[in-house]
Amino acid sequence: MDNKTSYVIINISFAGIIMLIMMYSGFFSPEKSNHPVPSACKLLTGEECQSTGLSRSFSALIRLDFKQAKEFNQYGLRIFGFFIIQFLLRLLMSAILLRKRSLHINRLVLVDTFVSLGTFLFAFWPFLEFWTIH
């Protein structure tokens, strides 16, 4: 198997995982009583943390209820946006690789890496703040 084929398989696999996350979000309503996955942070510490309510926020976003999504988690839209961008990027990268015969895959991977890293840092920065010095 060549690098191109491996990269397409990885991209399609990631797109599939993201699609499953979106299906999960669409299947369960944003109401607290209906969501089967409790906040791990709240279970462990007894307190809410920055990730509490993300699943419910995603469920509200799937239903285009932006106000309710923000009430569940203020960072929900940023992180949801990251997953939407990644889903589209995975599909785009796979399409490019499947259609082009001669392609500099190293350049494509480099661009993909920088776009993914940039969107990840934007979306998850509030969760990474503990790394910064105050």
C-alpha positions in Angstrom: 0.0 0.0 0.0 1.4 3.4 -1.0 1.4 6.6 1.0 -1.5 8.0 -1.0 -3.8 5.1 -0.3 -2.9 5.1 3.4 -3.7 8.8 3.6 -7.0 8.3 1.9 -7.9 5.5 4.3 -7.0 7.6 7.3 -9.0 10.6 6.0 -12.1 8.5 5.3 -11.8 6.8 8.7 -11.6 10.2 10.5 -14.5 11.5 8.5 -16.5 8.4 9.5 -15.7 8.9 13.2 -16.8 12.6 12.9 -20.0 11.5 11.2 -20.7 9.1 14.1 -20.2 12.0 16.5 -22.7 14.1 14.6 -25.2 11.2 14.4 -24.9 10.7 18.2 -25.5 14.4 18.7 -28.5 14.3 16.4 -30.0 11.1 18.0 -30.1 12.5 21.5 -31.9 15.6 22.4 -30.0 18.4 24.2 -32.1 17.9 27.3 -30.1 16.7 30.3 -32.4 13.8 31.1 -32.1 12.3 27.7 -28.3 12.5 27.2 -26.7 9.2 28.3 -23.1 10.4 28.7 -22.6 12.3 32.0 -19.8 14.8 32.4 -16.7 12.9 33.4 -15.2 15.9 35.1 -18.4 16.4 37.2 -18.4 12.7 38.1 -14.8 12.7 39.2 -14.6 16.1 41.0 -18.3 16.9 41.8 -17.8 20.2 40.1 -18.5 21.5 36.6 -15.5 22.2 34.3 -15.0 23.7 30.9 -16.1 20.6 29.1 -19.3 20.1 31.0 -22.3 20.3 28.6 -20.4 19.8 25.4 -22.5 16.8 24.3 -25.7 18.7 24.9 -24.2 21.7 23.2 -23.5 19.6 20.1 -27.0 18.2 20.2 -28.4 21.8 20.2 -26.1 22.8 17.4 -27.2 19.9 15.2 -30.7 21.4 15.6 -29.3 24.9 14.8 -30.3 26.1 18.3 -27.2 28.4 18.8 -28.6 30.1 21.9 -29.3 26.9 23.8 -25.9 25.5 22.6 -24.1 28.4 24.2 -26.1 28.0 27.4 -24.9 24.3 27.7 -21.3 25.2 27.0 -19.8 28.5 25.9 -17.1 26.7 23.8 -19.5 24.3 22.1 -19.7 26.3 18.8 -15.9 26.6 18.5 -15.3 22.9 19.0 -18.3 21.9 16.9 -16.9 24.1 14.1 -13.6 22.4 14.4 -15.2 19.0 13.8 -17.2 20.3 10.8 -14.1 21.8 9.3 -12.2 18.6 9.9 -15.0 16.5 8.4 -15.0 18.7 5.2 -11.2 18.7 5.1 -11.0 14.9 5.3 -13.5 14.6 2.4 -11.6 17.3 0.4 -8.2 15.7 1.0 -9.6 12.2 0.0 -11.2 13.6 -3.2 -8.0 15.4 -4.2 -5.9 12.3 -3.6 -8.3 10.1 -5.5 -8.6 12.4 -8.5 -4.9 13.5 -9.0 -2.5 11.0 -10.5 0.7 13.0 -10.0 0.6 14.9 -6.7 3.2 16.1 -4.2 1.6 14.3 -1.3 4.2 15.7 1.1 3.0 19.3 0.4 -0.6 18.3 0.7 0.1 16.7 4.1 2.0 19.7 5.2 -0.8 22.1 4.3 -3.3 19.7 5.9 -1.2 19.6 9.1 -1.0 23.3 9.5 -4.7 23.9 8.8 -5.6 21.2 11.3 -3.2 22.4 13.9 -4.5 26.0 13.5 -8.1 25.1 13.8 -7.4 22.8 16.7 -5.6 25.5 18.6 -8.4 28.0 17.9 -11.1 25.6 19.0 -9.4 24.0 22.1 -7.3 26.9 23.4 -9.6 27.5 26.4 -8.9 23.9 27.4 -5.2 24.3 27.0 -4.9 27.5 29.1 -3.6 25.5 32.1 -0.3 25.2 30.1 0.2 29.0 30.1 1.9 30.8 32.9 -0.2 33.3 34.8 
